[in-house]
Amino acid sequence: MLRFIFCLLLTTSAYANDTTARSFESFLADIRAQATSQGISNTTLDQAFHGLTPNPKVIKFDRSQAEFSQNFWRYLSSRVSPYRLKNGKKLLQEHQNTFQHNYQKYGVPPHIIVAFWGLETNYGNNTGDLNLVQSLATLSFDERRSAFFTKQLLTLLKLIDDNKIPVNAQGSWAGAMGNVQFMPTNVAAYGVDADGDGKIDLWDNKADIFASAANFLQEIGWHRGERWGREVAIPQNFDYQLANLSTKKTVNEWQALGVRTATNEDLPNSTMNASLILPMGYNGPAFLAYRNFHAILRWNHSILYALSVGHLSDRLAGTRKLFAEPIAEPSLSRDDIKFIQTSLNQLGFDTGEPDGISGPKTRNATRQYQHANNLPIDGYVGYQLLQQLQAP
């Protein structure tokens, strides 16, 4: 508990007092012992821990949460921007030989790699400027997710000891690094030294960056020759309860249920499994998501992120913008979502402890509420639901 309190009270100027300073020193001694037992050299540890103190900014970032949750259209428009499209197409041409080499080896299309690159760091423009050792030591010292970040810290130290990344490497506050924002364990497991120089340079070496991203996607389930999904149209009076990732039907079965392409043509004759996604409920756009969509989710478990990667990759490959028309809908604040969760709990639809995050349990409770009130059962936690629950 002392470590947790220390991290909350720490200022940028110095330790709160000698007791907390010694506490961090004790923590580093424990990490040193664990690292030494894993074969990490004292030379590396001396360099990494020299003058090391916790970074209070990291704790502030870790504790902060976005006040508003973006809906699909706001999220998509901020990520699939004219800048990302223009520069992504330029970079596809500039590095086409490297991309094609990786496609032959890993089976991941170039436009998919560039889409991840664009969303993760805006093509390398925002890789993070915080010392990785300090950030991960700070988060490991803190009690909130100590076990996870201790594993990341020890992996980072091993990578440094093996001369795969530099001791002064910089990245995000959470320890993600380089152009594609790999955590240390992902660098260790999936990072590729594509040019054979003994290093995994995810900052400046495009061969390493692209090969690492492609290798990671292949290992987490990307299937060569298959698309991630497609925009579709659904009929009126559709059974919206079918729109969730856990419901899988073949493309032919979705066709039989009335699902068509976005231009209202028949879907391809296919026995490939797919799930239907309605990211803004029954009034918004609809997508069929194939198994490569789940590979994208294993990179970042956010449906909005995965849809943005998919759509950005399609646009980079030359397809047009979505056929669905954007919906102007206010964003919900965390307090709004807490109100929804509290209201549903009071009505007997269990969302769990209200936390302001609309996860699977909240969406399931929303479906139960919608079913009980003869509403379209799409599970969408949005502004319309807020208004319904606020009504006297």
Secondary structure, DSSP 8 states (H G I E B T S, - for coil): -HHHHHHHH--SSS-S-HHHHHHHHHHHHHHHHHHHHTT--HHHHHHHHTT----HHHHHHHH---SEE--HHHHHHHHS-HHHHHHHHHHHHHTHHHHHHHHHHH---HHHHHHHHHHHHTTTT----EEHHHHHHHHHHSSTTHHHHHHHHHHHHHHHHTTSS-TT-EE-TTS-BTTTTB-HHHHHHH---TT-SS---TTT-HHHHHHHHHHHHHHTT--TT--SEEEEE--TT--GGG-STT--EEHHHHHHTT-EETTS--------EEEEE-TTGGGS-EEEE-HHHHHHHHHS--HHHHHHHHHHHHHHTT----SS-------EEHHHHHHHHHHHHHTT----S--S---HHHHHHHHHHHHHTT-------SHHHHHHHH--
